[in-house]
């Protein structure tokens, strides 16, 4: 009987996932740079605005800071998910197939009891 062939990870699928991950990382970096530039420009105009606009500037500054923090958290989360997916793919490719369960050929106790009860 020939041995069963273990599934191997598909190189094209893994390559496509890697390219998508790099593309996503590049986009996240672009958003990060944009947020940093907006925050820098906002602080540059800070002294030349009136009182009402200062409150608005402070709120926008807080919003930008929170957005940058959330972006960093999202990047870490995506990286962890990709690492876990990569690990799962490699372990699935090298894992042994599950052992087959043996089918019981003798009747179970409950079947014996039911048969004995019905014959009385």
ABEGO torsion letter per residue (X at the ends): XBBBBBBBBBAAAAAAAAAAAAAAAAAAAAAAAAAAAAAAAAAAAAAABBAAAAAAAAAAAAAAAAAAAAAAAAAAAAAAAAAAAAAAAAAAAABBBBBBBBBBABBBAAAAAAAAAAAX
